[in-house]
Amino acid sequence: MTKQQTPIIKGRGAQINTQNRFNQFDYETEFEQDLQTTYTVVYPKSILNKVNSPDIGMAWSMNPYQGCEHGCVYCYARNSHNYWGYSAGLEFEQKILVKKNAAQLLEDQLRSKNWQANTIMLAGNTDCYQPAEKQFGITREILEVLWKYRHPVGVITKNSLILRDLELLKKLASKNLLRVSISLTSLNEEIRRLLEPRTATAQQRLKTIGVLSQAGIPVNVMLAPIIPGINEHEIMAMAQKSAELGAKSIAYTLVRLNGDVAQIFEDWIHKMMPDRAEKVLNKIRACHGGQLNDNRFKKRMVGEGPISEMIRQQVHLARRLYFSKQQKIPYNFDLYEQYKSPQLKFNFD
């Protein structure tokens, strides 16, 4: 079949399986019939990952799941699936690894005499509230451990399943131990469905922002990614709506198509948006020095050039208009140190 004749795989982001760079065998390019999601339980030896990037304001990240059924076609984390023997394409969305012992590994780390309280990001790579969480509840177990030790955490998700844990999140937030980021890509449901086929709808995400904010939980809205030619015209509207619902702040990232994601995205956009495919790809290239990706720190997530500058200015204006009176409350690291100290006796019930 030619590219134009290849059937559209509904309910999935990637439309192909790219070659795993660690695998000597090639993938067949024919349409795959078996598109069911499968879960494999694994028991890693460690769960916390040191964040060395200056672009991310967290010291550590942890991911209870590897692979993500949300299927966001632009997701930078797709490339990490190669390390587990899978493709960054369809298999990233279909083959989900469940880190069954994640909460226990975290507790072991927090009990260590050498551990010093610092910001942990949940998750940072794949969504901790993706559909697998409804069945396995590992994110819930992790949050319970963090509450037990009064340890700060940042949560980022685009799934309204987070509301299941509202009472636990409220307890963490009441002690300045929690910040939540909700990713919002578009208010246009058709665009959302194409870009992120198995995530919460735009309306569900807006509701989630409102419910969390009303519960006293500080919410940051990630306008991410901004894809020139697809959703940059929505920046002001998304920011205004987020502010109206009680969000404390906004942040953004510019799309970058790293590694296999470039091939996945190019294939996808030619199939899903053929009338504007080259225009969008050329705009992305214009933001990354003629390439679809830029690995340089301080540049890779915001880009450079006239288009990226226009996006930056829109976000700056949105912050000035809708978030100028908001103040960022720092994390409370003292409670963990008090809990850990045998000399101090506190009642944390």
KEKOL-824164 format. One record per residue (C-alpha): y, z, x; residue in one letter; chain; residue number from 1. Coordinates in pm, whole numbers. Example, Ala and Ser with C-alpha at 12.3 -4.5 7.8 and 13.67 -1.06 7.14 Angstrom:
site yy: -450	zz: 780	xx: 1230	type: A	mol: A	seq: 1
site yy: -106	zz: 714	xx: 1367	type: S	mol: A	seq: 2
END
This chain:
site yy: 0	zz: 0	xx: 0	type: M	mol: A	seq: 1
site yy: 357	zz: -59	xx: 112	type: T	mol: A	seq: 2
site yy: 613	zz: 220	xx: 115	type: K	mol: A	seq: 3
site yy: 754	zz: 92	xx: -216	type: Q	mol: A	seq: 4
site yy: 407	zz: 81	xx: -377	type: Q	mol: A	seq: 5
site yy: 296	zz: 428	xx: -264	type: T	mol: A	seq: 6
site yy: 273	zz: 659	xx: -568	type: P	mol: A	seq: 7
site yy: 521	zz: 943	xx: -589	type: I	mol: A	seq: 8
site yy: 346	zz: 1277	xx: -550	type: I	mol: A	seq: 9
site yy: 501	zz: 1486	xx: -824	type: K	mol: A	seq: 10
site yy: 548	zz: 1859	xx: -772	type: G	mol: A	seq: 11
site yy: 552	zz: 1828	xx: -393	type: R	mol: A	seq: 12
site yy: 837	zz: 1785	xx: -148	type: G	mol: A	seq: 13
site yy: 673	zz: 1600	xx: 139	type: A	mol: A	seq: 14
site yy: 508	zz: 1274	xx: 41	type: Q	mol: A	seq: 15
site yy: 308	zz: 1235	xx: 362	type: I	mol: A	seq: 16
site yy: 115	zz: 1430	xx: 622	type: N	mol: A	seq: 17
site yy: 268	zz: 1383	xx: 965	type: T	mol: A	seq: 18
site yy: 60	zz: 1389	xx: 1280	type: Q	mol: A	seq: 19
site yy: -5	zz: 1734	xx: 1425	type: N	mol: A	seq: 20
site yy: 116	zz: 1710	xx: 1785	type: R	mol: A	seq: 21
site yy: -168	zz: 1937	xx: 1898	type: F	mol: A	seq: 22
site yy: -436	zz: 1733	xx: 1721	type: N	mol: A	seq: 23
site yy: -594	zz: 1422	xx: 1873	type: Q	mol: A	seq: 24
site yy: -696	zz: 1287	xx: 1532	type: F	mol: A	seq: 25
site yy: -468	zz: 1086	xx: 1303	type: D	mol: A	seq: 26
site yy: -412	zz: 1156	xx: 934	type: Y	mol: A	seq: 27
site yy: -496	zz: 893	xx: 676	type: E	mol: A	seq: 28
site yy: -182	zz: 762	xx: 508	type: T	mol: A	seq: 29
site yy: -346	zz: 688	xx: 174	type: E	mol: A	seq: 30
site yy: -244	zz: 884	xx: -134	type: F	mol: A	seq: 31
site yy: -417	zz: 1221	xx: -141	type: E	mol: A	seq: 32
site yy: -593	zz: 1314	xx: -463	type: Q	mol: A	seq: 33
site yy: -655	zz: 1682	xx: -393	type: D	mol: A	seq: 34
site yy: -313	zz: 1846	xx: -411	type: L	mol: A	seq: 35
site yy: -419	zz: 2198	xx: -499	type: Q	mol: A	seq: 36
site yy: -282	zz: 2492	xx: -305	type: T	mol: A	seq: 37
site yy: -535	zz: 2694	xx: -108	type: T	mol: A	seq: 38
site yy: -490	zz: 3043	xx: 37	type: Y	mol: A	seq: 39
site yy: -655	zz: 3163	xx: 356	type: T	mol: A	seq: 40
site yy: -643	zz: 3531	xx: 450	type: V	mol: A	seq: 41
site yy: -568	zz: 3595	xx: 817	type: V	mol: A	seq: 42
site yy: -527	zz: 3910	xx: 1024	type: Y	mol: A	seq: 43
site yy: -266	zz: 3855	xx: 1298	type: P	mol: A	seq: 44
site yy: -227	zz: 4099	xx: 1586	type: K	mol: A	seq: 45
site yy: 150	zz: 4127	xx: 1547	type: S	mol: A	seq: 46
site yy: 400	zz: 4065	xx: 1269	type: I	mol: A	seq: 47
site yy: 750	zz: 4111	xx: 1414	type: L	mol: A	seq: 48
site yy: 915	zz: 3821	xx: 1594	type: N	mol: A	seq: 49
site yy: 1210	zz: 3874	xx: 1827	type: K	mol: A	seq: 50
site yy: 1506	zz: 3659	xx: 1725	type: V	mol: A	seq: 51
site yy: 1673	zz: 3514	xx: 2031	type: N	mol: A	seq: 52
site yy: 1904	zz: 3270	xx: 1853	type: S	mol: A	seq: 53
site yy: 2277	zz: 3357	xx: 1854	type: P	mol: A	seq: 54
site yy: 2304	zz: 3161	xx: 1527	type: D	mol: A	seq: 55
site yy: 2113	zz: 3430	xx: 1334	type: I	mol: A	seq: 56
site yy: 2249	zz: 3779	xx: 1282	type: G	mol: A	seq: 57
site yy: 1918	zz: 3959	xx: 1285	type: M	mol: A	seq: 58
site yy: 1724	zz: 4111	xx: 1574	type: A	mol: A	seq: 59
site yy: 1374	zz: 4066	xx: 1430	type: W	mol: A	seq: 60
site yy: 1204	zz: 3855	xx: 1166	type: S	mol: A	seq: 61
site yy: 869	zz: 3886	xx: 991	type: M	mol: A	seq: 62
site yy: 683	zz: 3642	xx: 769	type: N	mol: A	seq: 63
site yy: 404	zz: 3762	xx: 538	type: P	mol: A	seq: 64
site yy: 299	zz: 3403	xx: 470	type: Y	mol: A	seq: 65
site yy: 261	zz: 3095	xx: 688	type: Q	mol: A	seq: 66
site yy: 327	zz: 2768	xx: 509	type: G	mol: A	seq: 67
site yy: 529	zz: 2762	xx: 188	type: C	mol: A	seq: 68
site yy: 440	zz: 2626	xx: -153	type: E	mol: A	seq: 69
site yy: 807	zz: 2584	xx: -245	type: H	mol: A	seq: 70
site yy: 787	zz: 2246	xx: -73	type: G	mol: A	seq: 71
site yy: 1152	zz: 2214	xx: 31	type: C	mol: A	seq: 72
site yy: 1154	zz: 1872	xx: 191	type: V	mol: A	seq: 73
site yy: 1419	zz: 1960	xx: 451	type: Y	mol: A	seq: 74
site yy: 1260	zz: 2288	xx: 567	type: C	mol: A	seq: 75
site yy: 1291	zz: 2344	xx: 944	type: Y	mol: A	seq: 76
site yy: 989	zz: 2579	xx: 933	type: A	mol: A	seq: 77
site yy: 748	zz: 2295	xx: 861	type: R	mol: A	seq: 78
site yy: 697	zz: 2233	xx: 1233	type: N	mol: A	seq: 79
site yy: 549	zz: 2581	xx: 1281	type: S	mol: A	seq: 80
site yy: 245	zz: 2479	xx: 1077	type: H	mol: A	seq: 81
site yy: 127	zz: 2268	xx: 1370	type: N	mol: A	seq: 82
site yy: 46	zz: 2586	xx: 1563	type: Y	mol: A	seq: 83
site yy: -209	zz: 2677	xx: 1297	type: W	mol: A	seq: 84
site yy: -377	zz: 2336	xx: 1310	type: G	mol: A	seq: 85
site yy: -206	zz: 2180	xx: 1007	type: Y	mol: A	seq: 86
site yy: 42	zz: 1904	xx: 936	type: S	mol: A	seq: 87
site yy: 409	zz: 1978	xx: 878	type: A	mol: A	seq: 88
site yy: 396	zz: 1753	xx: 573	type: G	mol: A	seq: 89
site yy: 190	zz: 1808	xx: 259	type: L	mol: A	seq: 90
site yy: -37	zz: 2058	xx: 431	type: E	mol: A	seq: 91
site yy: 259	zz: 2289	xx: 492	type: F	mol: A	seq: 92
site yy: 287	zz: 2319	xx: 114	type: E	mol: A	seq: 93
site yy: -85	zz: 2321	xx: 34	type: Q	mol: A	seq: 94
site yy: -245	zz: 2532	xx: 309	type: K	mol: A	seq: 95
site yy: -97	zz: 2881	xx: 286	type: I	mol: A	seq: 96
site yy: -202	zz: 3153	xx: 528	type: L	mol: A	seq: 97
site yy: -181	zz: 3508	xx: 391	type: V	mol: A	seq: 98
site yy: -118	zz: 3778	xx: 650	type: K	mol: A	seq: 99
site yy: -316	zz: 4050	xx: 480	type: K	mol: A	seq: 100
site yy: -243	zz: 4325	xx: 732	type: N	mol: A	seq: 101
site yy: 132	zz: 4261	xx: 759	type: A	mol: A	seq: 102
site yy: 243	zz: 4593	xx: 606	type: A	mol: A	seq: 103
site yy: 8	zz: 4795	xx: 825	type: Q	mol: A	seq: 104
site yy: 127	zz: 4615	xx: 1138	type: L	mol: A	seq: 105
site yy: 485	zz: 4691	xx: 1043	type: L	mol: A	seq: 106
site yy: 409	zz: 5058	xx: 981	type: E	mol: A	seq: 107
site yy: 236	zz: 5083	xx: 1318	type: D	mol: A	seq: 108
site yy: 550	zz: 4944	xx: 1479	type: Q	mol: A	seq: 109
site yy: 786	zz: 5177	xx: 1294	type: L	mol: A	seq: 110
site yy: 571	zz: 5477	xx: 1390	type: R	mol: A	seq: 111
site yy: 589	zz: 5382	xx: 1758	type: S	mol: A	seq: 112
site yy: 797	zz: 5621	xx: 1965	type: K	mol: A	seq: 113
site yy: 948	zz: 5321	xx: 2145	type: N	mol: A	seq: 114
site yy: 1078	zz: 5150	xx: 1832	type: W	mol: A	seq: 115
site yy: 1453	zz: 5166	xx: 1777	type: Q	mol: A	seq: 116
site yy: 1600	zz: 5082	xx: 1439	type: A	mol: A	seq: 117
site yy: 1742	zz: 4731	xx: 1426	type: N	mol: A	seq: 118
site yy: 1786	zz: 4461	xx: 1168	type: T	mol: A	seq: 119
site yy: 1465	zz: 4300	xx: 1040	type: I	mol: A	seq: 120
site yy: 1483	zz: 3976	xx: 844	type: M	mol: A	seq: 121
site yy: 1228	zz: 3916	xx: 571	type: L	mol: A	seq: 122
site yy: 1136	zz: 3640	xx: 617	type: A	mol: A	seq: 123
site yy: 1328	zz: 3385	xx: 825	type: G	mol: A	seq: 124
site yy: 1062	zz: 3117	xx: 842	type: N	mol: A	seq: 125
site yy: 881	zz: 3084	xx: 509	type: T	mol: A	seq: 126
site yy: 988	zz: 3239	xx: 179	type: D	mol: A	seq: 127
site yy: 854	zz: 3592	xx: 133	type: C	mol: A	seq: 128
site yy: 869	zz: 3552	xx: -248	type: Y	mol: A	seq: 129
site yy: 694	zz: 3216	xx: -268	type: Q	mol: A	seq: 130
site yy: 424	zz: 3180	xx: -540	type: P	mol: A	seq: 131
site yy: 158	zz: 3343	xx: -320	type: A	mol: A	seq: 132
site yy: 347	zz: 3673	xx: -343	type: E	mol: A	seq: 133
site yy: 274	zz: 3700	xx: -715	type: K	mol: A	seq: 134
site yy: -97	zz: 3712	xx: -635	type: Q	mol: A	seq: 135
site yy: -105	zz: 3904	xx: -305	type: F	mol: A	seq: 136
site yy: 201	zz: 4134	xx: -319	type: G	mol: A	seq: 137
site yy: 238	zz: 4161	xx: 57	type: I	mol: A	seq: 138
site yy: 619	zz: 4150	xx: 48	type: T	mol: A	seq: 139
site yy: 611	zz: 4442	xx: -194	type: R	mol: A	seq: 140
site yy: 388	zz: 4637	xx: 45	type: E	mol: A	seq: 141
site yy: 630	zz: 4565	xx: 331	type: I	mol: A	seq: 142
site yy: 929	zz: 4686	xx: 131	type: L	mol: A	seq: 143
site yy: 743	zz: 5006	xx: 44	type: E	mol: A	seq: 144
site yy: 684	zz: 5071	xx: 416	type: V	mol: A	seq: 145
site yy: 1051	zz: 5006	xx: 493	type: L	mol: A	seq: 146
site yy: 1155	zz: 5247	xx: 220	type: W	mol: A	seq: 147
site yy: 908	zz: 5508	xx: 342	type: K	mol: A	seq: 148
site yy: 1068	zz: 5502	xx: 687	type: Y	mol: A	seq: 149
site yy: 1421	zz: 5439	xx: 558	type: R	mol: A	seq: 150
site yy: 1449	zz: 5130	xx: 778	type: H	mol: A	seq: 151
site yy: 1711	zz: 4856	xx: 717	type: P	mol: A	seq: 152
site yy: 1603	zz: 4507	xx: 610	type: V	mol: A	seq: 153
site yy: 1758	zz: 4178	xx: 511	type: G	mol: A	seq: 154
site yy: 1576	zz: 3965	xx: 253	type: V	mol: A	seq: 155
site yy: 1632	zz: 3593	xx: 203	type: I	mol: A	seq: 156
site yy: 1467	zz: 3400	xx: -79	type: T	mol: A	seq: 157
site yy: 1518	zz: 3129	xx: -337	type: K	mol: A	seq: 158
site yy: 1263	zz: 3268	xx: -582	type: N	mol: A	seq: 159
site yy: 1348	zz: 3483	xx: -883	type: S	mol: A	seq: 160
site yy: 1022	zz: 3674	xx: -827	type: L	mol: A	seq: 161
site yy: 1236	zz: 3913	xx: -622	type: I	mol: A	seq: 162
site yy: 1342	zz: 4073	xx: -952	type: L	mol: A	seq: 163
site yy: 992	zz: 4214	xx: -986	type: R	mol: A	seq: 164
site yy: 1085	zz: 4461	xx: -712	type: D	mol: A	seq: 165
site yy: 1428	zz: 4548	xx: -853	type: L	mol: A	seq: 166
site yy: 1376	zz: 4926	xx: -866	type: E	mol: A	seq: 167
site yy: 1255	zz: 4940	xx: -507	type: L	mol: A	seq: 168
site yy: 1543	zz: 4720	xx: -393	type: L	mol: A	seq: 169
site yy: 1789	zz: 4947	xx: -573	type: K	mol: A	seq: 170
site yy: 1659	zz: 5247	xx: -380	type: K	mol: A	seq: 171
site yy: 1697	zz: 5066	xx: -48	type: L	mol: A	seq: 172
site yy: 2046	zz: 4946	xx: -137	type: A	mol: A	seq: 173
site yy: 2154	zz: 5295	xx: -244	type: S	mol: A	seq: 174
site yy: 2112	zz: 5407	xx: 118	type: K	mol: A	seq: 175
site yy: 2275	zz: 5096	xx: 270	type: N	mol: A	seq: 176
site yy: 1937	zz: 4977	xx: 393	type: L	mol: A	seq: 177
site yy: 1933	zz: 4637	xx: 225	type: L	mol: A	seq: 178
site yy: 2112	zz: 4304	xx: 199	type: R	mol: A	seq: 179
site yy: 1976	zz: 4015	xx: -4	type: V	mol: A	seq: 180
site yy: 2055	zz: 3649	xx: 49	type: S	mol: A	seq: 181
site yy: 1978	zz: 3404	xx: -230	type: I	mol: A	seq: 182
site yy: 1958	zz: 3042	xx: -124	type: S	mol: A	seq: 183
site yy: 2141	zz: 2805	xx: -358	type: L	mol: A	seq: 184
site yy: 2124	zz: 2434	xx: -284	type: T	mol: A	seq: 185
site yy: 2256	zz: 2269	xx: -599	type: S	mol: A	seq: 186
site yy: 2365	zz: 2344	xx: -955	type: L	mol: A	seq: 187
site yy: 2221	zz: 2005	xx: -1054	type: N	mol: A	seq: 188
site yy: 1867	zz: 2070	xx: -1171	type: E	mol: A	seq: 189
site yy: 1753	zz: 1715	xx: -1104	type: E	mol: A	seq: 190
site yy: 1868	zz: 1738	xx: -741	type: I	mol: A	seq: 191
site yy: 1710	zz: 2083	xx: -707	type: R	mol: A	seq: 192
site yy: 1379	zz: 1958	xx: -845	type: R	mol: A	seq: 193
site yy: 1364	zz: 1668	xx: -600	type: L	mol: A	seq: 194
site yy: 1465	zz: 1872	xx: -295	type: L	mol: A	seq: 195
site yy: 1276	zz: 2193	xx: -374	type: E	mol: A	seq: 196
site yy: 1004	zz: 2114	xx: -630	type: P	mol: A	seq: 197
site yy: 836	zz: 2455	xx: -662	type: R	mol: A	seq: 198
site yy: 1129	zz: 2691	xx: -626	type: T	mol: A	seq: 199
site yy: 1311	zz: 2878	xx: -901	type: A	mol: A	seq: 200
site yy: 1546	zz: 2661	xx: -1104	type: T	mol: A	seq: 201
site yy: 1918	zz: 2665	xx: -1040	type: A	mol: A	seq: 202
site yy: 1973	zz: 2869	xx: -1357	type: Q	mol: A	seq: 203
site yy: 1704	zz: 3121	xx: -1256	type: Q	mol: A	seq: 204
site yy: 1871	zz: 3168	xx: -919	type: R	mol: A	seq: 205
site yy: 2211	zz: 3222	xx: -1077	type: L	mol: A	seq: 206
site yy: 2055	zz: 3480	xx: -1307	type: K	mol: A	seq: 207
site yy: 1894	zz: 3648	xx: -1007	type: T	mol: A	seq: 208
site yy: 2229	zz: 3670	xx: -826	type: I	mol: A	seq: 209
site yy: 2380	zz: 3834	xx: -1134	type: G	mol: A	seq: 210
site yy: 2099	zz: 4083	xx: -1195	type: V	mol: A	seq: 211
site yy: 2085	zz: 4194	xx: -833	type: L	mol: A	seq: 212
site yy: 2463	zz: 4229	xx: -811	type: S	mol: A	seq: 213
site yy: 2483	zz: 4430	xx: -1134	type: Q	mol: A	seq: 214
site yy: 2216	zz: 4662	xx: -993	type: A	mol: A	seq: 215
site yy: 2440	zz: 4746	xx: -697	type: G	mol: A	seq: 216
site yy: 2249	zz: 4533	xx: -446	type: I	mol: A	seq: 217
site yy: 2476	zz: 4344	xx: -202	type: P	mol: A	seq: 218
site yy: 2407	zz: 3973	xx: -241	type: V	mol: A	seq: 219
site yy: 2502	zz: 3696	xx: -3	type: N	mol: A	seq: 220
site yy: 2458	zz: 3341	xx: -130	type: V	mol: A	seq: 221
site yy: 2335	zz: 3088	xx: 123	type: M	mol: A	seq: 222
site yy: 2467	zz: 2742	xx: 42	type: L	mol: A	seq: 223
site yy: 2183	zz: 2588	xx: 234	type: A	mol: A	seq: 224
site yy: 2135	zz: 2337	xx: 344	type: P	mol: A	seq: 225
site yy: 2444	zz: 2130	xx: 281	type: I	mol: A	seq: 226
site yy: 2327	zz: 1768	xx: 291	type: I	mol: A	seq: 227
site yy: 2617	zz: 1522	xx: 314	type: P	mol: A	seq: 228
site yy: 2582	zz: 1255	xx: 51	type: G	mol: A	seq: 229
site yy: 2372	zz: 1480	xx: -174	type: I	mol: A	seq: 230
site yy: 2529	zz: 1820	xx: -239	type: N	mol: A	seq: 231
site yy: 2845	zz: 1874	xx: -30	type: E	mol: A	seq: 232
site yy: 3060	zz: 1802	xx: -335	type: H	mol: A	seq: 233
site yy: 2915	zz: 2115	xx: -502	type: E	mol: A	seq: 234
site yy: 3035	zz: 2368	xx: -242	type: I	mol: A	seq: 235
site yy: 3334	zz: 2493	xx: -439	type: M	mol: A	seq: 236
site yy: 3148	zz: 2508	xx: -770	type: A	mol: A	seq: 237
site yy: 2853	zz: 2698	xx: -620	type: M	mol: A	seq: 238
site yy: 3085	zz: 2942	xx: -445	type: A	mol: A	seq: 239
site yy: 3292	zz: 3008	xx: -757	type: Q	mol: A	seq: 240
site yy: 2984	zz: 3063	xx: -973	type: K	mol: A	seq: 241
site yy: 2833	zz: 3297	xx: -715	type: S	mol: A	seq: 242
site yy: 3153	zz: 3504	xx: -700	type: A	mol: A	seq: 243
site yy: 3171	zz: 3524	xx: -1080	type: E	mol: A	seq: 244
site yy: 2817	zz: 3665	xx: -1083	type: L	mol: A	seq: 245
site yy: 2905	zz: 3937	xx: -832	type: G	mol: A	seq: 246
site yy: 2793	zz: 3797	xx: -496	type: A	mol: A	seq: 247
site yy: 2964	zz: 3967	xx: -201	type: K	mol: A	seq: 248
site yy: 2976	zz: 3668	xx: 32	type: S	mol: A	seq: 249
site yy: 2865	zz: 3313	xx: 102	type: I	mol: A	seq: 250
site yy: 2730	zz: 3143	xx: 412	type: A	mol: A	seq: 251
site yy: 2608	zz: 2792	xx: 477	type: Y	mol: A	seq: 252
site yy: 2404	zz: 2574	xx: 707	type: T	mol: A	seq: 253
site yy: 2425	zz: 2200	xx: 757	type: L	mol: A	seq: 254
site yy: 2095	zz: 2017	xx: 726	type: V	mol: A	seq: 255
site yy: 1916	zz: 1941	xx: 1053	type: R	mol: A	seq: 256
site yy: 1596	zz: 1742	xx: 1054	type: L	mol: A	seq: 257
site yy: 1408	zz: 1885	xx: 1350	type: N	mol: A	seq: 258
site yy: 1075	zz: 1757	xx: 1479	type: G	mol: A	seq: 259
site yy: 843	zz: 1618	xx: 1213	type: D	mol: A	seq: 260
site yy: 1094	zz: 1704	xx: 939	type: V	mol: A	seq: 261
site yy: 1292	zz: 1391	xx: 1027	type: A	mol: A	seq: 262
site yy: 998	zz: 1164	xx: 947	type: Q	mol: A	seq: 263
site yy: 915	zz: 1363	xx: 632	type: I	mol: A	seq: 264
site yy: 1273	zz: 1353	xx: 506	type: F	mol: A	seq: 265
site yy: 1324	zz: 984	xx: 584	type: E	mol: A	seq: 266
site yy: 1006	zz: 892	xx: 397	type: D	mol: A	seq: 267
site yy: 1105	zz: 1117	xx: 106	type: W	mol: A	seq: 268
site yy: 1460	zz: 992	xx: 62	type: I	mol: A	seq: 269
site yy: 1358	zz: 626	xx: 72	type: H	mol: A	seq: 270
site yy: 1116	zz: 700	xx: -211	type: K	mol: A	seq: 271
site yy: 1326	zz: 942	xx: -417	type: M	mol: A	seq: 272
site yy: 1680	zz: 813	xx: -359	type: M	mol: A	seq: 273
site yy: 1644	zz: 456	xx: -231	type: P	mol: A	seq: 274
site yy: 1992	zz: 356	xx: -342	type: D	mol: A	seq: 275
site yy: 2160	zz: 608	xx: -112	type: R	mol: A	seq: 276
site yy: 1896	zz: 671	xx: 154	type: A	mol: A	seq: 277
site yy: 2068	zz: 502	xx: 448	type: E	mol: A	seq: 278
site yy: 2408	zz: 639	xx: 352	type: K	mol: A	seq: 279
site yy: 2276	zz: 996	xx: 354	type: V	mol: A	seq: 280
site yy: 2084	zz: 951	xx: 679	type: L	mol: A	seq: 281
site yy: 2388	zz: 799	xx: 851	type: N	mol: A	seq: 282
site yy: 2605	zz: 1090	xx: 737	type: K	mol: A	seq: 283
site yy: 2354	zz: 1337	xx: 878	type: I	mol: A	seq: 284
site yy: 2350	zz: 1144	xx: 1207	type: R	mol: A	seq: 285
site yy: 2729	zz: 1153	xx: 1215	type: A	mol: A	seq: 286
site yy: 2711	zz: 1534	xx: 1212	type: C	mol: A	seq: 287
site yy: 2463	zz: 1555	xx: 1499	type: H	mol: A	seq: 288
site yy: 2587	zz: 1315	xx: 1762	type: G	mol: A	seq: 289
site yy: 2406	zz: 1013	xx: 1622	type: G	mol: A	seq: 290
site yy: 2074	zz: 1197	xx: 1575	type: Q	mol: A	seq: 291
site yy: 1910	zz: 1361	xx: 1276	type: L	mol: A	seq: 292
site yy: 1884	zz: 1691	xx: 1464	type: N	mol: A	seq: 293
site yy: 2073	zz: 1890	xx: 1725	type: D	mol: A	seq: 294
site yy: 1900	zz: 2180	xx: 1899	type: N	mol: A	seq: 295
site yy: 2211	zz: 2324	xx: 2064	type: R	mol: A	seq: 296
site yy: 2298	zz: 2681	xx: 1970	type: F	mol: A	seq: 297
site yy: 2629	zz: 2713	xx: 1783	type: K	mol: A	seq: 298
site yy: 2608	zz: 2344	xx: 1686	type: K	mol: A	seq: 299
site yy: 2268	zz: 2292	xx: 1526	type: R	mol: A	seq: 300
site yy: 2344	zz: 2474	xx: 1200	type: M	mol: A	seq: 301
site yy: 2703	zz: 2358	xx: 1149	type: V	mol: A	seq: 302
site yy: 2718	zz: 2020	xx: 1320	type: G	mol: A	seq: 303
site yy: 3027	zz: 1855	xx: 1458	type: E	mol: A	seq: 304
site yy: 3254	zz: 1563	xx: 1378	type: G	mol: A	seq: 305
site yy: 3474	zz: 1479	xx: 1075	type: P	mol: A	seq: 306
site yy: 3207	zz: 1524	xx: 807	type: I	mol: A	seq: 307
site yy: 3090	zz: 1863	xx: 931	type: S	mol: A	seq: 308
site yy: 3452	zz: 1972	xx: 971	type: E	mol: A	seq: 309
site yy: 3525	zz: 1877	xx: 612	type: M	mol: A	seq: 310
site yy: 3228	zz: 2088	xx: 500	type: I	mol: A	seq: 311
site yy: 3341	zz: 2380	xx: 716	type: R	mol: A	seq: 312
site yy: 3689	zz: 2366	xx: 567	type: Q	mol: A	seq: 313
site yy: 3551	zz: 2363	xx: 213	type: Q	mol: A	seq: 314
site yy: 3347	zz: 2676	xx: 281	type: V	mol: A	seq: 315
site yy: 3649	zz: 2842	xx: 447	type: H	mol: A	seq: 316
site yy: 3863	zz: 2764	xx: 142	type: L	mol: A	seq: 317
site yy: 3592	zz: 2890	xx: -95	type: A	mol: A	seq: 318
site yy: 3577	zz: 3220	xx: 93	type: R	mol: A	seq: 319
site yy: 3954	zz: 3257	xx: 81	type: R	mol: A	seq: 320
site yy: 3969	zz: 3179	xx: -291	type: L	mol: A	seq: 321
site yy: 3670	zz: 3374	xx: -417	type: Y	mol: A	seq: 322
site yy: 3564	zz: 3632	xx: -157	type: F	mol: A	seq: 323
site yy: 3881	zz: 3744	xx: 20	type: S	mol: A	seq: 324
site yy: 3865	zz: 4101	xx: -114	type: K	mol: A	seq: 325
site yy: 3502	zz: 4163	xx: -28	type: Q	mol: A	seq: 326
site yy: 3414	zz: 4402	xx: 252	type: Q	mol: A	seq: 327
site yy: 3085	zz: 4400	xx: 439	type: K	mol: A	seq: 328
site yy: 2912	zz: 4739	xx: 444	type: I	mol: A	seq: 329
site yy: 2716	zz: 4801	xx: 766	type: P	mol: A	seq: 330
site yy: 2350	zz: 4886	xx: 766	type: Y	mol: A	seq: 331
site yy: 2258	zz: 5254	xx: 787	type: N	mol: A	seq: 332
site yy: 2039	zz: 5305	xx: 1094	type: F	mol: A	seq: 333
site yy: 2073	zz: 5683	xx: 1100	type: D	mol: A	seq: 334
site yy: 1818	zz: 5761	xx: 829	type: L	mol: A	seq: 335
site yy: 1533	zz: 5601	xx: 1020	type: Y	mol: A	seq: 336
site yy: 1617	zz: 5801	xx: 1331	type: E	mol: A	seq: 337
site yy: 1633	zz: 6119	xx: 1123	type: Q	mol: A	seq: 338
site yy: 1302	zz: 6044	xx: 955	type: Y	mol: A	seq: 339
site yy: 1139	zz: 5977	xx: 1290	type: K	mol: A	seq: 340
site yy: 1272	zz: 6287	xx: 1463	type: S	mol: A	seq: 341
site yy: 1031	zz: 6586	xx: 1450	type: P	mol: A	seq: 342
site yy: 1327	zz: 6821	xx: 1513	type: Q	mol: A	seq: 343
site yy: 1509	zz: 6722	xx: 1193	type: L	mol: A	seq: 344
site yy: 1377	zz: 6819	xx: 852	type: K	mol: A	seq: 345
site yy: 1500	zz: 6612	xx: 559	type: F	mol: A	seq: 346
site yy: 1379	zz: 6574	xx: 205	type: N	mol: A	seq: 347
site yy: 1365	zz: 6202	xx: 133	type: F	mol: A	seq: 348
site yy: 1212	zz: 6225	xx: -211	type: D	mol: A	seq: 349
END
